[in-house]
Amino acid sequence: MIRMCKNKKIDLVITKSISRFARNTVDCLEYVRQLKDLGIGVIFEKESINTLTMTSEFMIALYGSFAQAESESISKNVSWGKEKAYREGKVQFQYKHLLGYKKGADGKPEIVPEEAKIVRMIYKLFLDGYSMRNIKKVLENKEILTATGKKIWNESLISSILKNEKYVGDALLQKTYTLDCITHKVVKNKGERPMFLVTDHHDPIVDRDIYNRVQQELARRSSKRKISDKTITEQGKYSSKYALTELLICGQCGTPYRRTTWSSRGKKQIVWRCISRLEHGKKYCPESPTIKEEQLHKAIIHAINNYYSCRNDIARILKANIGTVLECQGQEEIISIENRLKEIDNARNDLVNLIASGGCDEDKLDSEFSKLYEEEQQLSGRLEILKSQNKTSAETQAKLDKIMDMIEREKFELETFDNVLIRKLIECIKVLNKTEILVIFKGGYEVATEIE
């Protein structure tokens, strides 16, 4: 409208009231002055004001203040209403930007199978060690579209999918909020206002265990610190190209190894070298050896095959570890609490018999009843917690049985070096000396192997 006024296409502006013209005093006065300079008047019907005939801006400022106060009041009421809805667990979905879900016939989120496959693929690629950039390339090479139908994927979009709790069936409410009713600026909620988590709100696309592992990996990658003195910032960078960049460390000084290309007489050779030795010579790490990549890969493959050949030892360790956890779930305490609850029930019956027989102090009996009731409530609460933990241990036992069955039936022998498998199996690899490395598998199992 202002642009049309400047182009002389509007001669007079008629509005119902000041509150409809502007929601705050500053904007109201600013635009009235602009239009007045252009020779265009504004008529406010409700207040009976014509800006061309009035000599003072006092009335506009006054009514503008009222309009702003009204706007602020409405904004507070709307914010209060939204927060109340959040407290009651009412969830609203923005399906336009949410890959994998659509609004179902019952109004609740419904999984879109084709899109859900894309989400699961993104989670799998990330756990396989792919960086955001590599996942972006995979999606674009396969010509997969985003939720809004775009061919180009953004790394921040992939990150938001990995962090979105909706894919595990939960909903976190009030992630953002409107700063004020004047600017209408929406900002990220960093603790200024309460957030509300609604668990198991809808059908999940991603298993909760996978989702939790992804969050852990996200935290691990973002918390990396520099390993080279030549890096300017303290923040390190995750490398997805070679698995050994993350895993291979010097057994002498604890510094990670780096992949390096050596050239000699026109021939190139790939080796792995301690970063401390590379940057400072023998000053801090005089004994760390240089390992040829081909020999290193063969040694790691040999260690993995040894690991899988020792299924009985692995099974024994797993059973021992899980058995320890299961024993700690409070079986003895559960039995003790149940016995005590039976004793309390018997004591209550004895007190009832005393009341029926008469000839006893009723005040004293009331006090005894109160003590028994209070103890019973405390024990019942504790029993419920222990049984819940026991249920969790049963689920853990079921997972253990599944793993044990897989270990016993699967025949495995690795022939070629696989970065994805290495990341999944190995916690770290220590270079002990020029001829030996120690491979530490996830779960604590260690295999020492020679470098040929």
C-alpha positions as CSV (number, residue, x, y, z in Angstrom):
1,M,0.0,0.0,0.0
2,I,2.8,2.4,0.9
3,R,4.5,1.7,-2.5
4,M,1.2,2.4,-4.3
5,C,0.9,5.7,-2.4
6,K,4.4,6.7,-3.4
7,N,3.4,6.0,-7.0
8,K,0.4,8.4,-6.7
9,K,-2.1,5.6,-7.2
10,I,-3.8,6.2,-3.8
11,D,-5.3,9.5,-2.8
12,L,-6.9,8.7,0.6
13,V,-6.5,5.8,3.0
14,I,-9.7,4.8,5.0
15,T,-9.3,2.3,7.8
16,K,-11.6,1.0,10.5
17,S,-9.4,1.9,13.5
18,I,-5.9,2.6,14.6
19,S,-5.5,-1.0,15.8
20,R,-6.2,-2.2,12.2
21,F,-3.7,0.3,10.7
22,A,-0.7,-0.6,13.0
23,R,-0.1,-2.8,16.1
24,N,2.4,-0.4,17.8
25,T,2.7,3.3,18.2
26,V,6.0,3.8,16.5
27,D,4.9,2.2,13.2
28,C,1.5,4.1,13.3
29,L,3.2,7.5,13.6
30,E,5.9,6.7,11.1
31,Y,3.5,5.7,8.4
32,V,1.1,8.5,9.1
33,R,4.0,11.0,8.7
34,Q,5.1,9.4,5.5
35,L,1.6,9.6,4.0
36,K,1.1,13.1,5.2
37,D,4.3,14.2,3.5
38,L,3.0,12.7,0.3
39,G,-0.3,14.7,0.7
40,I,-2.3,11.5,1.5
41,G,-4.6,11.5,4.5
42,V,-5.6,8.6,6.7
43,I,-9.1,8.5,8.1
44,F,-9.7,6.4,11.2
45,E,-13.5,5.7,11.3
46,K,-13.7,4.5,14.9
47,E,-11.7,7.3,16.4
48,S,-13.1,10.0,13.9
49,I,-9.6,11.2,13.0
50,N,-8.4,12.6,9.7
51,T,-4.7,13.1,9.6
52,L,-4.9,15.9,7.0
53,T,-7.1,18.1,9.2
54,M,-5.6,17.4,12.6
55,T,-2.9,19.7,14.0
56,S,-1.5,17.3,16.7
57,E,-0.3,13.7,16.7
58,F,-1.3,13.3,20.3
59,M,-4.5,11.5,19.7
60,I,-2.9,9.1,17.2
61,A,-0.1,8.4,19.7
62,L,-2.7,7.8,22.4
63,Y,-4.9,5.4,20.4
64,G,-1.8,3.8,19.0
65,S,-0.6,3.0,22.5
66,F,-4.0,1.4,23.3
67,A,-3.7,-0.7,20.1
68,Q,-0.2,-1.8,21.1
69,A,-1.3,-2.8,24.6
70,E,-4.2,-4.7,23.1
71,S,-1.9,-6.5,20.7
72,E,0.5,-7.4,23.6
73,S,-2.4,-8.7,25.7
74,I,-3.6,-10.9,22.8
75,S,-0.1,-12.2,22.2
76,K,0.3,-13.2,25.9
77,N,-3.1,-15.0,25.8
78,V,-2.1,-16.8,22.7
79,S,1.2,-17.8,24.2
80,W,-0.5,-19.0,27.3
81,G,-3.0,-21.0,25.3
82,K,-0.2,-22.7,23.3
83,E,1.8,-23.6,26.4
84,K,-1.3,-25.0,28.1
85,A,-1.8,-27.2,25.0
86,Y,1.8,-28.3,25.2
87,R,1.4,-29.3,28.8
88,E,-1.6,-31.4,27.9
89,G,0.5,-33.2,25.2
90,K,-1.4,-31.7,22.2
91,V,1.0,-32.1,19.2
92,Q,0.8,-30.2,15.9
93,F,2.7,-31.5,12.9
94,Q,4.1,-29.5,10.0
95,Y,3.8,-32.3,7.4
96,K,5.0,-30.1,4.5
97,H,8.6,-30.3,5.8
98,L,8.5,-33.7,7.5
99,L,9.8,-36.6,5.4
100,G,8.2,-40.0,6.1
101,Y,4.8,-38.9,7.6
102,K,1.5,-37.6,6.3
103,K,-1.7,-36.8,8.1
104,G,-3.8,-39.9,8.5
105,A,-7.6,-40.3,8.3
106,D,-7.8,-40.1,12.1
107,G,-5.8,-36.9,12.2
108,K,-2.7,-38.6,13.6
109,P,0.6,-39.0,11.7
110,E,0.7,-41.9,9.3
111,I,3.9,-43.4,7.9
112,V,4.6,-43.1,4.2
113,P,6.5,-46.3,3.4
114,E,8.5,-45.0,0.5
115,E,9.7,-41.9,2.4
116,A,10.3,-44.0,5.6
117,K,12.8,-46.1,3.6
118,I,14.7,-42.9,2.8
119,V,14.8,-41.9,6.5
120,R,16.0,-45.3,7.6
121,M,18.7,-45.2,4.9
122,I,20.0,-41.8,6.1
123,Y,20.2,-43.2,9.7
124,K,22.0,-46.4,8.4
125,L,24.5,-44.5,6.3
126,F,25.3,-42.2,9.2
127,L,26.0,-45.1,11.6
128,D,28.1,-46.7,8.8
129,G,30.5,-43.8,9.2
130,Y,29.3,-41.5,6.3
131,S,29.6,-37.8,6.8
132,M,26.8,-35.4,6.1
133,R,28.4,-34.5,2.8
134,N,28.7,-38.1,1.7
135,I,25.1,-38.8,2.6
136,K,24.1,-35.8,0.6
137,K,26.0,-37.2,-2.4
138,V,24.4,-40.6,-2.1
139,L,20.8,-39.1,-2.0
140,E,21.5,-36.8,-4.9
141,N,23.1,-39.6,-7.0
142,K,20.1,-41.7,-6.4
143,E,17.8,-38.8,-7.4
144,I,15.9,-38.9,-4.2
145,L,13.7,-35.9,-3.5
146,T,13.4,-34.0,-0.3
147,A,10.1,-33.6,1.6
148,T,9.4,-30.4,-0.4
149,G,10.2,-32.1,-3.7
150,K,13.7,-30.6,-4.3
151,K,16.5,-32.5,-5.9
152,I,19.3,-30.8,-4.0
153,W,19.8,-31.9,-0.4
154,N,21.2,-29.6,2.3
155,E,23.6,-30.9,4.9
156,S,21.7,-29.1,7.6
157,L,18.5,-30.8,6.4
158,I,20.2,-34.2,6.8
159,S,21.4,-33.2,10.3
160,S,17.8,-32.1,11.3
161,I,16.5,-35.5,10.2
162,L,19.0,-37.3,12.3
163,K,18.2,-35.2,15.3
164,N,14.4,-35.2,14.9
165,E,12.8,-37.1,17.8
166,K,9.6,-37.5,15.7
167,Y,11.2,-40.4,13.8
168,V,11.4,-42.4,17.0
169,G,7.7,-41.7,17.9
170,D,8.2,-38.9,20.3
171,A,7.4,-35.2,20.0
172,L,9.3,-32.3,21.7
173,L,7.1,-29.3,22.0
174,Q,8.0,-25.6,22.1
175,K,11.4,-25.9,20.4
176,T,10.9,-22.3,19.2
177,Y,8.9,-19.4,20.3
178,T,7.9,-15.9,19.2
179,L,10.1,-13.3,20.7
180,D,7.5,-10.5,20.9
181,C,4.3,-9.4,19.1
182,I,6.0,-6.4,17.5
183,T,8.7,-8.0,15.4
184,H,7.1,-11.5,15.3
185,K,10.6,-12.9,15.3
186,V,10.8,-16.7,15.9
187,V,13.8,-17.8,17.9
188,K,15.2,-21.1,19.0
189,N,14.3,-22.1,22.6
190,K,17.5,-22.5,24.5
191,G,16.0,-22.8,27.9
192,E,14.2,-19.5,28.1
193,R,10.9,-21.3,28.1
194,P,9.9,-24.8,29.2
195,M,9.9,-27.6,26.6
196,F,7.6,-30.7,26.8
197,L,8.4,-34.2,25.6
198,V,5.6,-36.5,24.6
199,T,6.9,-40.1,24.3
200,D,5.4,-42.8,22.1
201,H,3.0,-40.3,20.6
202,H,2.8,-42.0,17.2
203,D,4.3,-44.9,15.2
204,P,8.1,-44.7,14.9
205,I,10.0,-45.0,11.7
206,V,13.4,-45.6,13.4
207,D,14.1,-48.1,16.2
208,R,14.8,-46.3,19.5
209,D,18.1,-48.1,19.9
210,I,19.3,-46.9,16.5
211,Y,18.1,-43.4,17.3
212,N,20.0,-43.3,20.5
213,R,23.1,-44.6,18.9
214,V,22.8,-41.8,16.2
215,Q,22.5,-39.2,19.0
216,Q,25.6,-40.5,20.7
217,E,27.5,-40.5,17.4
218,L,26.4,-36.9,16.6
219,A,27.6,-35.9,20.1
220,R,30.9,-37.7,19.6
221,R,31.6,-36.1,16.2
222,S,30.7,-32.6,17.4
223,S,32.9,-32.9,20.5
224,K,36.1,-33.9,18.6
225,R,39.1,-31.8,19.5
226,K,42.1,-31.1,17.3
227,I,44.9,-33.8,17.1
228,S,47.4,-31.7,15.2
229,D,49.3,-28.6,16.4
230,K,48.9,-27.1,13.0
231,T,45.1,-26.9,13.4
232,I,44.1,-23.3,14.2
233,T,40.9,-24.0,16.0
234,E,40.5,-26.2,19.1
235,Q,37.6,-28.0,17.4
236,G,38.5,-31.1,15.5
237,K,37.0,-32.4,12.3
238,Y,35.4,-35.8,11.7
239,S,36.9,-37.7,8.7
240,S,34.7,-40.3,7.1
241,K,37.1,-41.3,4.3
242,Y,39.3,-43.7,6.2
243,A,38.1,-45.7,9.2
244,L,41.6,-45.9,10.6
245,T,41.9,-42.1,10.9
246,E,39.5,-42.5,13.9
247,L,40.8,-45.7,15.3
248,L,44.6,-46.1,14.9
249,I,46.6,-44.7,17.7
250,C,50.3,-44.8,18.7
251,G,51.0,-47.2,21.6
252,Q,54.0,-45.1,22.7
253,C,52.5,-41.6,23.0
254,G,48.7,-42.1,22.4
255,T,48.6,-39.8,19.4
256,P,46.4,-40.8,16.4
257,Y,48.1,-42.0,13.3
258,R,47.7,-40.3,9.9
259,R,47.6,-41.7,6.4
260,T,50.6,-40.4,4.4
261,T,51.9,-40.9,0.9
262,W,55.7,-41.4,0.5
263,S,57.4,-41.0,-2.8
264,S,60.7,-42.6,-3.5
265,R,62.4,-42.9,-7.0
266,G,59.2,-42.1,-8.7
267,K,57.2,-44.7,-6.8
268,K,54.4,-43.9,-4.3
269,Q,53.7,-45.8,-1.2
270,I,50.9,-45.4,1.3
271,V,51.9,-45.6,5.0
272,W,50.5,-44.7,8.4
273,R,52.5,-42.5,10.7
274,C,52.2,-41.1,14.2
275,I,51.1,-37.4,13.9
276,S,53.4,-36.4,16.8
277,R,56.3,-38.0,15.0
278,L,55.3,-36.3,11.7
279,E,55.1,-32.8,13.2
280,H,57.8,-32.9,15.9
281,G,60.2,-35.6,14.8
282,K,61.7,-37.7,17.6
283,K,61.2,-35.0,20.2
284,Y,58.1,-36.4,21.8
285,C,57.7,-39.9,20.3
286,P,61.1,-41.4,19.3
287,E,60.0,-45.0,19.1
288,S,56.7,-45.0,17.0
289,P,57.1,-47.1,13.8
290,T,55.9,-46.4,10.3
291,I,53.4,-49.0,9.1
292,K,52.7,-49.8,5.4
293,E,48.9,-49.6,4.7
294,E,48.8,-53.0,2.9
295,Q,50.5,-54.8,5.8
296,L,48.3,-52.9,8.3
297,H,45.1,-54.0,6.5
298,K,46.2,-57.6,6.4
299,A,46.9,-57.6,10.2
300,I,43.5,-56.1,11.0
301,I,41.7,-58.6,8.8
302,H,43.6,-61.4,10.5
303,A,42.6,-60.0,13.9
304,I,38.9,-59.9,12.9
305,N,39.0,-63.5,11.6
306,N,40.6,-64.6,14.9
307,Y,37.9,-62.6,16.8
308,Y,35.1,-64.5,14.9
309,S,36.9,-67.8,15.3
310,C,36.7,-67.4,19.1
311,R,32.9,-67.5,19.3
312,N,32.9,-69.6,22.5
313,D,35.1,-67.1,24.4
314,I,33.0,-64.2,23.1
315,A,29.8,-66.0,24.2
316,R,31.3,-66.6,27.6
317,I,32.2,-62.9,28.1
318,L,28.8,-61.7,26.9
319,K,26.9,-64.1,29.1
320,A,29.1,-63.1,32.1
321,N,28.6,-59.4,31.5
322,I,24.9,-59.6,31.0
323,G,24.5,-62.1,33.9
324,T,26.1,-59.5,36.2
325,V,23.7,-56.8,35.0
326,L,20.7,-59.1,35.4
327,E,21.8,-60.0,39.0
328,C,22.0,-56.3,39.8
329,Q,18.4,-55.7,39.0
330,G,17.3,-56.3,42.6
331,Q,15.9,-59.8,42.7
332,E,16.7,-60.3,46.3
333,E,15.2,-56.9,47.2
334,I,12.0,-57.7,45.4
335,I,11.6,-60.9,47.4
336,S,12.4,-59.1,50.6
337,I,9.8,-56.3,49.9
338,E,7.1,-58.8,49.0
339,N,7.7,-60.7,52.2
340,R,7.5,-57.5,54.2
341,L,4.2,-56.5,52.5
342,K,2.8,-59.8,53.6
343,E,3.9,-59.1,57.2
344,I,2.2,-55.7,57.0
345,D,-1.0,-57.2,55.8
346,N,-1.0,-59.8,58.6
347,A,-0.3,-57.1,61.2
348,R,-3.2,-55.0,59.9
349,N,-5.5,-58.0,60.2
350,D,-4.3,-58.5,63.8
351,L,-5.2,-54.8,64.6
352,V,-8.6,-55.2,63.1
353,N,-9.2,-58.3,65.4
354,L,-8.1,-56.2,68.4
355,I,-10.7,-53.5,67.5
356,A,-13.4,-56.1,67.1
357,S,-12.6,-57.6,70.6
358,G,-12.7,-54.1,72.2
359,G,-10.9,-53.1,75.4
360,C,-8.0,-51.3,73.5
361,D,-6.8,-47.8,73.0
362,E,-8.3,-46.6,69.7
363,D,-5.9,-43.6,69.3
364,K,-2.9,-45.9,69.7
365,L,-4.4,-48.3,67.1
366,D,-5.0,-45.4,64.6
367,S,-1.3,-44.5,65.0
368,E,-0.3,-48.1,64.3
369,F,-2.5,-48.2,61.2
370,S,-1.0,-44.9,59.9
371,K,2.6,-46.2,60.3
372,L,1.7,-49.5,58.5
373,Y,0.0,-47.6,55.7
374,E,2.9,-45.2,55.2
375,E,5.4,-48.1,55.1
376,E,3.2,-50.1,52.7
377,Q,3.1,-47.1,50.3
378,Q,6.8,-46.6,50.3
379,L,7.5,-50.4,49.8
380,S,4.9,-50.6,47.0
381,G,6.5,-47.7,45.1
382,R,10.0,-49.3,45.4
383,L,8.6,-52.6,44.3
384,E,7.1,-51.1,41.2
385,I,10.4,-49.5,40.2
386,L,12.3,-52.8,40.8
387,K,9.8,-54.8,38.7
388,S,10.1,-52.2,35.9
389,Q,13.9,-52.7,36.0
390,N,13.4,-56.4,36.0
391,K,11.3,-56.1,32.8
392,T,14.1,-54.1,31.2
393,S,16.6,-56.9,32.1
394,A,14.2,-59.4,30.5
395,E,14.3,-57.4,27.3
396,T,18.1,-57.3,27.5
397,Q,18.2,-61.1,28.0
398,A,16.1,-61.5,24.8
399,K,18.6,-59.3,22.9
400,L,21.4,-61.4,24.3
401,D,19.8,-64.6,23.2
402,K,19.4,-63.2,19.7
403,I,23.1,-62.2,19.5
404,M,24.2,-65.5,20.8
405,D,22.1,-67.3,18.2
406,M,23.7,-65.2,15.5
407,I,27.2,-65.8,16.7
408,E,26.7,-69.6,16.9
409,R,25.1,-70.0,13.5
410,E,27.0,-67.4,11.4
411,K,30.1,-68.5,9.6
412,F,32.3,-65.5,8.9
413,E,35.7,-64.8,7.4
414,L,36.7,-61.4,6.1
415,E,38.8,-61.3,3.0
416,T,39.1,-57.6,2.1
417,F,39.4,-54.5,4.2
418,D,36.0,-52.9,4.8
419,N,35.8,-49.4,6.4
420,V,32.1,-49.8,7.4
421,L,32.7,-53.1,9.1
422,I,35.8,-51.9,10.8
423,R,33.9,-49.0,12.3
424,K,31.1,-51.3,13.6
425,L,33.4,-53.9,15.1
426,I,36.5,-52.1,16.5
427,E,36.9,-49.6,19.3
428,C,40.5,-48.8,18.7
429,I,43.8,-50.2,17.3
430,K,47.1,-49.6,19.2
431,V,50.4,-49.8,17.3
432,L,52.6,-51.6,19.9
433,N,55.8,-51.8,17.8
434,K,57.0,-52.3,14.3
435,T,55.7,-55.9,14.1
436,E,52.6,-56.0,16.4
437,I,49.3,-54.2,16.9
438,L,46.6,-54.6,19.5
439,V,43.0,-54.6,18.2
440,I,40.4,-53.7,20.8
441,F,36.9,-54.7,19.8
442,K,33.7,-53.1,21.0
443,G,32.8,-54.9,24.2
444,G,36.4,-55.1,25.4
445,Y,37.6,-58.2,23.6
446,E,41.3,-57.7,22.6
447,V,43.3,-59.5,19.9
448,A,47.1,-59.0,19.5
449,T,48.3,-59.7,16.0
450,E,51.6,-59.6,14.1
451,I,52.4,-57.3,11.1
452,E,54.0,-59.4,8.4
